Amino acid sequence: MRRLLFLAVLPLALSGCIVRTAANVVTLPVRAVGAGVDAVTTSQSEADERRGRELRREEERLGRIARRCERNPDREECAELQRYGRPER
């Protein structure tokens, strides 16, 4: 009796698995293309963050040069500060 009940329920349980697997197989190419597009493209916020990091690094570099020029104003790099409009201290 239990065996008969088990055999009657088994196809119903397996059909859910089969349907879920079929749906995963069908949507796999769409998800793969979407992931590829996300990896290749840059969102505006990502571009803004990258630009902010570049500006911050450049400001840090110019700050280091300015400190060196305070100690030794005859350095070649001090001319670079004048090009950027930063006064030598």
Sequence and secondary structure as in RCSB ss.txt:
>XXXX:A:sequence
MRRLLFLAVLPLALSGCIVRTAANVVTLPVRAVGAGVDAVTTSQSEADERRGRELRREEERLGRIARRCERNPDR
EECAELQRYGRPER
>XXXX:A:secstr
 HHHHHHHHHHHHHHHHHHHHHHHHHHHHHHHHHHHHHHH   HHHHHHHHHHHHHHHHHHHHHHHHHHHH TTS
TTHHHHHHTT    
